Amino acid sequence: MTLKVTGLVRHHAGNAEPTLKGLSFDLPTGTLTALLGRSGAGKSTVLRCVMGLEPFEAGTVEIDGVVVQGTNDVSPAQRARQLNEARARLGLVFQAFELFPHLSALDNCTLAPMKVKGLGRSAAEARARSLLAQLGLEHHVGAFPERLSGGQKQRVAIARALAMEPRVLLYDEPTSALDPSLKGEVLQALKRVDATGVTQVVVTHDLALARGMEHVCVLDHGVVIESGAPVQVLEAPQHDTTRALLRDWG
């Protein structure tokens, strides 16, 4: 398994109950998965915990063989080492793209590999050009973000994340900032990445996007209540909460 989450517990200060209550799921290499659920179900918290942007108290996150333990189970120094090793295998595509406005698409994709991984400019540019071409942006490598459409910015953000060669790529609501007419463009980009074997996890409220994926996990009150192929979960749900969610979102 490329990504395995086991018994995750996350308790935010001031809340009577944990946000995550022993949440678990595991995803094979190369799976394209949607995380669905109402606001407050725990979707974004899972994403932040996997990425190491916020701590979790108990449970484990395993990324391509690297295990990160909860703060109750390991020393701060050990956990810091685990997080550093895990983050080298992770990528994150932000909801609002977060591209550097003063850099071209190409330079947005070469900056981190050069600064963080020490890659030479020619090698970084070759990788970036290849990724941008894979995502249909070969004619926009010199364009600055202000000259790109929302869908094109999203694809540059994906290419930038892929330039760091992650094993797992996380997305936080990738279609929420886009015009509805551009949402299909994002799904096509995700499928192009899917062909590379990178495991992708997408937090979304977009049922049309989820239906185009290979796997769906439905969260409710901090646990996974239902998971499987979209045709199974979204067309023939077994859980009352999933049925209500589909009725309300549909």
C-alpha positions as CSV (number, residue, x, y, z in Angstrom):
1,M,0.0,0.0,0.0
2,T,1.3,3.5,-0.8
3,L,-0.9,5.2,1.7
4,K,-2.3,3.6,4.8
5,V,-4.0,5.5,7.6
6,T,-4.7,3.4,10.8
7,G,-6.7,4.4,13.9
8,L,-6.1,8.2,13.4
9,V,-7.3,10.3,16.4
10,R,-7.2,14.1,16.3
11,H,-8.7,16.1,19.1
12,H,-8.8,19.9,18.6
13,A,-8.5,22.0,21.7
14,G,-11.9,23.3,22.9
15,N,-13.9,20.6,21.2
16,A,-15.8,18.1,23.3
17,E,-15.2,15.2,20.9
18,P,-12.3,14.3,18.7
19,T,-12.5,15.4,15.1
20,L,-11.0,12.1,14.0
21,K,-12.1,9.1,16.0
22,G,-9.9,6.2,15.0
23,L,-10.2,6.8,11.2
24,S,-8.7,4.2,8.9
25,F,-8.2,3.5,5.2
26,D,-5.6,2.1,2.9
27,L,-5.0,2.9,-0.8
28,P,-3.0,0.8,-3.3
29,T,-0.3,2.4,-5.4
30,G,-1.7,4.5,-8.2
31,T,-5.2,4.8,-6.8
32,L,-7.2,8.0,-7.6
33,T,-9.5,8.4,-4.5
34,A,-12.1,11.0,-3.5
35,L,-12.7,11.8,0.2
36,L,-16.4,12.9,0.6
37,G,-18.4,14.1,3.6
38,R,-20.3,17.0,5.0
39,S,-18.4,20.0,6.4
40,G,-17.0,18.9,9.7
41,A,-16.8,15.3,8.8
42,G,-13.0,15.4,9.1
43,K,-11.9,15.4,5.4
44,S,-9.5,18.4,5.5
45,T,-8.2,17.3,8.9
46,V,-7.2,14.0,7.5
47,L,-5.4,15.8,4.7
48,R,-3.5,18.1,7.1
49,C,-2.6,15.2,9.4
50,V,-1.3,13.1,6.5
51,M,0.7,16.0,5.2
52,G,2.1,16.8,8.6
53,L,0.5,20.3,8.7
54,E,-1.1,19.4,12.1
55,P,-0.5,16.7,14.6
56,F,-2.6,13.7,15.5
57,E,-2.5,12.1,19.0
58,A,-2.9,8.4,18.2
59,G,-2.7,6.1,15.2
60,T,-0.3,5.9,12.3
61,V,0.1,7.3,8.8
62,E,2.2,5.1,6.5
63,I,3.5,6.6,3.3
64,D,5.3,4.3,0.9
65,G,6.7,2.3,3.8
66,V,7.5,5.3,6.1
67,V,5.5,5.3,9.3
68,V,4.5,8.5,11.2
69,Q,3.2,7.9,14.7
70,G,0.9,9.9,16.9
71,T,2.2,12.4,19.4
72,N,1.2,10.2,22.3
73,D,3.3,7.3,21.1
74,V,6.6,8.8,20.1
75,S,9.1,11.4,21.2
76,P,9.0,14.9,19.5
77,A,12.4,14.3,18.0
78,Q,11.5,10.9,16.6
79,R,8.3,12.2,15.2
80,A,10.1,15.1,13.5
81,R,12.4,12.6,11.8
82,Q,9.4,10.6,10.7
83,L,7.6,13.6,9.3
84,N,10.7,14.8,7.4
85,E,11.0,11.4,5.7
86,A,7.3,11.2,5.0
87,R,7.1,14.7,3.5
88,A,9.7,13.8,1.0
89,R,7.2,11.4,-0.5
90,L,4.2,13.7,-0.4
91,G,2.9,16.5,-2.6
92,L,0.0,19.0,-1.9
93,V,-2.0,21.0,-4.4
94,F,-3.6,23.9,-2.7
95,Q,-7.3,25.0,-3.1
96,A,-6.2,28.5,-4.3
97,F,-3.3,27.2,-6.5
98,E,-0.7,29.4,-4.6
99,L,1.4,30.0,-7.7
100,F,4.1,32.6,-7.5
101,P,2.7,35.5,-9.5
102,H,6.2,36.8,-10.5
103,L,7.3,33.5,-12.0
104,S,6.4,31.8,-15.3
105,A,4.7,28.4,-15.3
106,L,8.1,26.9,-16.0
107,D,9.8,28.7,-13.2
108,N,7.0,27.8,-10.7
109,C,7.8,24.2,-11.5
110,T,11.6,24.4,-11.3
111,L,12.1,26.5,-8.1
112,A,11.6,23.8,-5.5
113,P,13.5,21.0,-7.3
114,M,16.5,23.4,-7.6
115,K,16.3,24.9,-4.1
116,V,15.2,21.8,-2.1
117,K,16.6,18.9,-4.1
118,G,19.6,20.6,-5.5
119,L,18.7,19.7,-9.1
120,G,20.6,21.6,-11.8
121,R,18.7,24.1,-13.9
122,S,18.8,22.1,-17.1
123,A,17.6,18.9,-15.4
124,A,14.9,20.8,-13.5
125,E,13.7,22.6,-16.7
126,A,13.6,19.3,-18.6
127,R,11.5,17.7,-16.0
128,A,9.2,20.7,-15.7
129,R,8.7,20.9,-19.5
130,S,7.8,17.2,-19.6
131,L,5.3,17.5,-16.8
132,L,3.7,20.6,-18.3
133,A,3.4,18.9,-21.6
134,Q,1.8,15.8,-20.0
135,L,-0.8,18.2,-18.6
136,G,-1.5,19.9,-21.9
137,L,0.5,23.1,-21.1
138,E,3.4,22.8,-23.5
139,H,2.4,26.1,-25.2
140,H,2.2,27.9,-21.8
141,V,5.6,27.2,-20.2
142,G,6.5,30.9,-20.4
143,A,3.1,32.3,-19.3
144,F,2.7,34.0,-16.0
145,P,-0.2,33.1,-13.7
146,E,-2.2,36.2,-14.5
147,R,-2.3,35.2,-18.2
148,L,-3.6,31.7,-17.4
149,S,-7.2,30.5,-16.9
150,G,-8.3,28.9,-13.6
151,G,-8.0,25.4,-15.1
152,Q,-4.6,26.1,-16.5
153,K,-3.4,27.5,-13.1
154,Q,-4.6,24.3,-11.5
155,R,-2.6,22.2,-13.9
156,V,0.5,24.2,-13.3
157,A,0.0,23.7,-9.6
158,I,-0.3,19.9,-10.2
159,A,2.9,20.0,-12.4
160,R,4.7,21.9,-9.7
161,A,3.8,19.3,-7.1
162,L,4.8,16.4,-9.4
163,A,8.2,18.1,-10.1
164,M,9.2,17.0,-6.6
165,E,8.5,13.3,-7.5
166,P,6.0,12.5,-4.8
167,R,4.6,9.0,-4.2
168,V,1.3,10.4,-2.9
169,L,-0.3,13.7,-4.1
170,L,-3.0,15.3,-2.0
171,Y,-5.6,17.8,-3.3
172,D,-7.7,20.2,-1.2
173,E,-11.0,21.0,-3.0
174,P,-9.3,21.3,-6.5
175,T,-12.5,22.5,-8.3
176,S,-13.9,24.9,-5.6
177,A,-12.2,28.0,-7.0
178,L,-13.1,27.2,-10.7
179,D,-15.9,28.1,-12.9
180,P,-18.2,25.0,-13.4
181,S,-17.2,24.9,-17.1
182,L,-13.6,24.2,-16.1
183,K,-14.2,21.3,-13.7
184,G,-14.0,18.6,-16.4
185,E,-10.6,20.0,-17.2
186,V,-9.4,19.2,-13.7
187,L,-10.7,15.6,-13.9
188,Q,-8.8,15.1,-17.1
189,A,-5.6,16.4,-15.5
190,L,-6.1,14.0,-12.5
191,K,-6.5,11.1,-15.0
192,R,-3.3,12.1,-16.7
193,V,-1.5,12.0,-13.4
194,D,-3.2,8.7,-12.6
195,A,-1.5,7.1,-15.6
196,T,1.9,7.9,-14.0
197,G,1.3,5.6,-11.0
198,V,1.2,8.4,-8.4
199,T,-1.4,7.8,-5.6
200,Q,-3.8,10.7,-5.5
201,V,-6.2,11.7,-2.7
202,V,-8.8,14.4,-3.4
203,V,-10.9,16.1,-0.8
204,T,-14.0,17.3,-2.6
205,H,-17.7,18.3,-2.4
206,D,-18.0,17.8,-6.2
207,L,-19.9,14.6,-6.9
208,A,-19.3,14.8,-10.7
209,L,-15.5,14.8,-9.9
210,A,-15.9,11.9,-7.5
211,R,-17.8,9.8,-10.0
212,G,-14.8,10.0,-12.4
213,M,-12.4,8.5,-9.9
214,E,-11.5,4.9,-9.1
215,H,-12.2,4.9,-5.4
216,V,-14.4,6.8,-2.9
217,C,-14.3,7.1,0.9
218,V,-17.2,8.7,2.7
219,L,-16.4,10.3,6.1
220,D,-18.9,11.1,8.8
221,H,-18.1,12.3,12.4
222,G,-14.4,11.4,12.1
223,V,-14.6,7.9,10.7
224,V,-14.9,6.3,7.2
225,I,-18.5,4.9,7.0
226,E,-18.3,3.6,3.5
227,S,-15.7,3.0,0.7
228,G,-15.4,1.4,-2.6
229,A,-15.7,2.0,-6.3
230,P,-17.9,5.1,-7.3
231,V,-20.5,2.8,-9.0
232,Q,-20.9,1.0,-5.7
233,V,-20.8,3.9,-3.2
234,L,-22.4,6.6,-5.2
235,E,-25.0,4.6,-7.1
236,A,-25.9,2.0,-4.5
237,P,-24.9,3.3,-1.1
238,Q,-25.3,1.1,1.9
239,H,-25.2,3.8,4.7
240,D,-28.1,6.1,5.5
241,T,-25.7,9.0,5.9
242,T,-24.3,8.4,2.4
243,R,-27.8,8.3,0.9
244,A,-28.7,11.6,2.7
245,L,-25.4,13.2,1.5
246,L,-26.1,12.2,-2.1
247,R,-29.7,13.4,-1.9
248,D,-28.6,16.8,-0.5
249,W,-25.6,17.3,-2.9
250,G,-27.4,15.9,-6.0
